[in-house]
Amino acid sequence: MQRRRFLTALGVGAWAGAGLALGGYSRRLDAGEPSAGTPDLVAIRNGEPEALFDHGIEALGGMGRFVKKGQKVVVKPNIGWNVPPERAANTNPRLVRRIVEHCLQAGAKEVYVFDHTCDAWRDSYRASGIEQAVKDAGGKLAPGNSESYFQTVALPSGRRLRRTQEHELVLEADVFINVPVLKSHGGARLSVAMKNLMGVVWDRGEWHSNDLHQCIADFATYRKPDLNVVDAWNVMLRHGPRGVSTADVVNMRSQLLSTDLVTADAAAARLFGLKQPEEVGYIRIAGEMGAGRMDLENLAIRRIVL
């Protein structure tokens, strides 16, 4: 099946015909517009993962805006599944490597990468390619497989989720970078920035049994990453979150970067092909709770095509 027909058949025809599917949806900032200021969102496409991030982070002011000399940085990709990179169930390892490199170049003392995985953590770290990528970049890997790594925190603005246990690395970090892969999800519809934060807590089962969408939004009111980088180079369009085969995946060659995780998710929903971000329950709820902004029409979006 040709790529355009494949996308249309899966309900994401907006991507094929409209670039980043955000056209006419925001206050536009083109690359090279010197007086535009720092954008709320950078949407970039048509490149390899490393080049997309290089240009995207530059448009946001450079990694030095986020990471200062001597700081401890925690990078949270999706490493949940014991599957290879081409399945797009996990964050692209090439992107993770580049982010770690940028952090160290900006002067970070330590850069840790971890996830509370769904499959066995050693297998997931290895099969995803992220273990080797982090080692090659000079970063450090940490596990999330024991409750002893997690500490209880209160969520004062939570409606259903009033407290949870969060990984100590995130609590100790000077800088927290959230790097989800955009993909379908059977329970949440989409897995992006807010959903990726389920990998920094211990008891995910509580979320699933206690109104998943509300719990995701509740946690978003508490834990706000300094930077969100949405990996949309390869995107799993169906059978998420683990996927079945590469037949579930399309190569979109894109990235979204924002300091606002609700904005990142709203833009990702549009990129995925949804007509309105509010079609994803937790995006709507998080926006209503003030966890971030989903009103893309009022935001400054820098679009870059390589």
C-alpha positions in Angstrom: 0.0 0.0 0.0 1.4 3.4 -0.9 2.3 5.6 2.1 -0.4 8.3 1.5 -3.1 5.6 1.1 -1.8 3.8 4.2 -2.1 7.0 6.3 -5.5 7.8 5.1 -6.8 4.3 5.8 -5.6 4.7 9.4 -7.4 8.0 9.9 -4.4 10.3 9.7 -4.8 11.7 6.2 -4.2 15.2 7.6 -0.6 14.4 8.0 -0.1 13.5 4.4 -1.6 16.6 3.0 -0.8 19.2 5.6 2.8 18.8 6.7 2.7 18.9 10.5 -1.1 19.0 10.6 -0.9 22.3 12.5 -1.4 24.7 9.6 -3.9 27.5 10.3 -4.1 26.4 13.9 -1.7 28.9 15.5 0.2 32.1 15.4 2.9 31.2 13.0 6.6 31.8 13.5 8.8 30.8 10.6 12.4 29.8 11.0 14.6 32.8 10.5 12.2 35.3 12.0 14.6 37.1 14.3 12.1 39.3 16.2 9.7 36.4 16.8 11.1 35.6 20.3 11.1 32.1 21.9 8.2 30.0 20.5 5.8 28.0 22.7 6.3 25.0 20.5 8.8 23.9 17.8 7.4 21.6 15.2 10.1 20.2 12.9 10.1 17.6 10.2 11.9 16.0 7.3 15.1 15.0 9.0 17.0 12.3 10.9 16.4 12.2 14.7 19.7 13.9 15.5 19.3 16.8 13.0 15.7 17.3 14.1 16.8 17.8 17.6 19.8 19.9 16.8 17.6 22.4 14.9 14.6 22.1 17.3 16.6 22.9 20.5 18.3 25.8 18.7 14.9 27.3 17.9 14.0 27.0 21.6 17.1 28.9 22.7 19.7 26.1 22.8 20.3 23.5 25.5 22.1 26.1 27.6 18.7 27.6 28.3 17.8 24.5 30.3 21.1 23.0 31.5 23.8 24.9 33.4 27.3 23.9 34.3 27.5 21.3 37.1 23.8 20.3 37.1 22.3 16.9 37.4 20.0 16.0 34.5 17.5 13.2 34.2 16.2 12.2 30.8 13.1 10.1 30.7 12.5 8.3 27.4 9.9 5.5 26.9 11.9 2.3 27.3 9.0 0.2 28.4 9.1 -2.6 25.9 11.5 -5.4 24.9 11.3 -4.7 21.2 13.8 -3.3 18.7 13.8 0.4 17.6 12.0 -0.1 14.3 8.8 -1.1 16.2 8.5 2.4 17.6 7.2 1.2 21.0 10.1 3.0 22.6 11.8 6.4 22.1 14.3 6.4 19.2 17.8 5.7 20.7 19.4 8.1 18.3 17.4 10.9 19.7 18.2 9.9 23.3 21.9 9.8 22.5 21.8 13.3 21.0 19.9 14.8 23.9 22.5 13.3 26.4 25.3 14.7 24.2 23.7 18.2 24.2 23.3 18.1 28.0 26.9 17.2 28.6 28.1 19.8 26.1 26.1 22.4 28.0 28.1 21.5 31.1 25.9 18.9 32.9 27.8 17.1 35.6 25.7 13.9 35.3 23.0 12.8 32.9 20.9 9.9 34.0 18.4 8.0 31.8 15.8 5.6 33.2 12.3 4.2 32.9 10.1 2.0 35.1 9.6 -0.5 32.3 6.7 -2.8 31.5 8.9 -5.7 30.3 12.0 -6.8 32.1 14.1 -3.7 32.4 17.5 -5.1 31.3 15.9 -6.6 28.2 14.0 -3.4 27.4 17.1 -1.2 27.9 19.1 -3.5 25.6 16.6 -4.3 22.9 15.4 -0.7 22.5 19.0 0.4 21.7 18.9 3.0 24.4 21.3 1.3 26.7 24.1 1.4 24.1 23.1 4.9 23.0 23.4 6.3 26.5 26.8 4.6 27.1 28.1 5.9 23.8 27.0 9.5 24.7 28.6 9.4 28.1 25.4 9.2 30.1 24.4 6.9 33.0 21.7 4.3 33.1 19.6 3.7 36.2 16.9 1.1 36.8 13.3 1.7 38.0 12.4 -1.9 38.9 12.4 -1.7 42.7 10.0 0.2 45.0 13.0 1.2 47.0 13.9 3.8 44.4 10.6 5.6 44.8 9.4 8.1 47.4 5.9 9.2 48.3 4.9 12.6 47.1 1.6 14.6 47.6 -0.4 15.9 44.7 -2.3 18.9 46.2 -4.2 19.7 43.0 -5.1 16.1 42.2 -8.7 15.0 42.0 -8.4 11.2 42.0 -4.7 10.9 42.5 -3.8 12.6 45.7 -0.4 11.0 46.3 1.9 8.6 44.5 5.5 7.3 44.7 8.0 9.0 42.4 11.5 7.9 41.4 14.1 9.5 43.5 16.2 10.5 40.5 13.5 12.9 39.3 13.1 14.3 42.8 16.8 15.0 43.0 17.3 16.3 39.4 18.2 19.9 38.6 16.8 19.4 35.1 14.1 17.0 34.0 13.8 16.2 30.3 10.8 14.2 29.1 11.3 12.3 25.8 8.2 10.3 24.9 7.5 8.6 21.6 4.2 9.4 19.9 2.1 6.3 19.6 -1.3 4.8 19.9 -2.5 3.4 23.2 -5.3 1.0 23.8 -6.3 2.5 27.2 -5.4 6.2 26.8 -5.8 6.5 23.0 -2.5 8.2 22.7 0.8 7.9 24.6 2.8 11.1 24.5 4.3 13.5 27.1 1.9 13.2 30.0 1.4 9.5 29.6 5.2 9.0 29.5 5.3 10.3 33.1 3.7 7.0 34.2 7.2 5.7 33.9 8.5 7.8 36.8 6.0 6.4 39.4 5.8 3.0 41.0 2.2 2.0 41.2 0.7 2.4 37.7 -2.0 -0.1 38.4 -3.6 2.4 40.7 -3.9 4.8 37.8 -5.5 2.3 35.5 -8.1 1.3 38.1 -8.8 4.8 39.4 -9.8 6.7 36.2 -6.7 6.6 34.0 -7.3 9.9 32.2 -8.0 11.8 35.4 -4.9 10.4 37.1 -2.7 11.3 34.1 -4.0 14.8 34.3 -3.6 14.9 38.1 0.0 14.0 37.9 0.6 16.7 35.2 -0.5 19.3 37.7 2.4 18.3 39.9 5.3 17.1 37.8 6.2 19.6 35.0 9.4 18.7 33.0 11.7 21.5 32.1 11.6 20.3 28.5 9.4 17.9 26.5 10.7 16.4 23.2 8.2 14.3 21.4 9.8 11.7 19.2 7.6 11.4 16.0 10.3 10.1 13.7 8.7 6.6 13.6 5.1 6.6 14.9 3.0 3.6 15.9 -0.4 4.2 14.5 -2.2 1.2 15.9 -1.9 -1.7 18.4 -0.1 0.4 20.9 1.5 0.7 23.4 3.6 -2.4 22.4 2.6 -2.9 18.8 2.6 -6.1 16.8 5.0 -5.5 13.9 6.5 -2.8 11.8 3.3 -2.8 9.8 1.9 -0.7 12.7 4.5 2.0 12.1 4.9 4.9 9.7 8.0 7.1 9.2 6.8 10.7 9.9 10.4 12.1 10.4 9.2 14.7 12.9 9.7 16.1 16.4 7.8 18.4 18.7 9.6 20.4 21.4 7.9 22.5 24.1 8.4 23.5 27.8 4.6 22.8 28.2 3.7 19.2 28.3 0.0 19.8 27.6 0.9 21.9 24.6 3.2 19.1 23.4 0.5 16.6 23.7 -2.1 18.8 22.0 0.2 19.3 19.1 1.0 15.6 19.0 -2.7 14.7 18.8 -3.0 17.0 15.8 0.1 15.5 14.2 -1.4 12.0 14.8 -4.4 13.0 12.9 -7.0 13.8 15.5 -9.3 16.8 14.6 -9.2 18.2 18.1 -6.8 17.5 21.0 -9.8 17.3 23.3 -10.6 13.9 21.8 -8.0 12.5 24.2 -9.5 12.7 27.6 -6.4 13.5 29.7 -5.4 16.3 27.3 -8.8 17.9 27.8 -8.8 17.4 31.6 -5.2 18.6 32.0 -6.0 21.8 30.0 -9.1 22.4 32.1 -7.1 21.9 35.3 -4.6 24.5 34.2 -1.7 22.0 33.9 -0.7 23.6 30.6 -2.1 25.1 27.4 -3.9 23.2 24.6 -5.2 26.3 22.8 -2.9 25.9 19.9 -4.6 28.7 18.0 -3.3 31.2 20.5 0.3 29.9 20.7 3.4 30.8 18.8 4.6 27.8 16.8 7.9 27.7 15.0 7.6 25.4 12.0 10.9 24.1 10.5 11.2 21.9 7.5 14.7 20.5 6.9 
